[in-house]
Amino acid sequence: MPVAVVTGASSGIGAALVNALRGRGWLTVGLSRRPSAADEHERCDVADREAVGAAAERVIARHPRLDLLVNNAGISLRTRGFLDVDPDALEHALRTNFLGSYWTTLGFLPALGRGSTVVNVVSVAGQVAGGPYSATKHAQLALSRSLTVELAPRGIAVLTVNPGFVETPGFPQRSRLGPLGARMVVDPPFVATRILAAVEHGRREIVVPRWYAPVGLLQALAPGGLARLRARFGR
């Protein structure tokens, strides 16, 4: 039976992945601050490096070989600007969104081998310059793309996932965007299905849903022009 570890497993995309994997015959281990529906659960805050290391040791003692590691845990930042962000909140978001993925990958690396896959759930926000939250996800995006190269010689695949607006308890998008914007929001099971399909087909990076792909392309091709437009018409 293949074994998967999923962080942020108690709700949102993480919970949807746990359900989807269990339905496909996987044994799932959930890491999160609250209980999850995974077959096994480890209470863990990925922002705490020592807690991640201890949880990884316990899981590896039971499962020396892991087939899938999903770095999904993440938190939001309510502010949209660097000039008014709470420094403590920014630091905590960095520790969760960026360093949490790094520490989790290092912690479980001894159990990952040829044929294993690491999935990093980043965000379309990481592809654009959009404030503090965007910066934490941009760091995670750089980490994921770098690990794709560094883990390749070990036969470990890395999938970078950039979701757009997803309705989760931590990110209640539909109520925030209004009736028109709500049409751009998808639900966690949709993202989970896309992630597992990408793993099965050996993809390295996906945008979910696909219609968000031009956002990152515009930022890459015309960063100056996009910055001027956003400065002129607001964020």
Protein Blocks (a to p, Z undefined) as FASTA:
>chain_A
ZZdddehklgcjllmmmmmmmmnopacddddfbdcfbfbdcdddfklmklmmmmmmmmmm
mmmbafbdcdfbccddfbfbfklccfklmmmmmmmmmmmmmmmmmmmmmmgcehiacddd
fbfklmpcebjklmmmmmmmmmmmmmmmmmmmnopacddddddddddfklcfklmnomml
mmmpccfklmmmmmmmmmmnopabdcddfklmmmmmmmmmmmmlmmmmmmmnoZZ
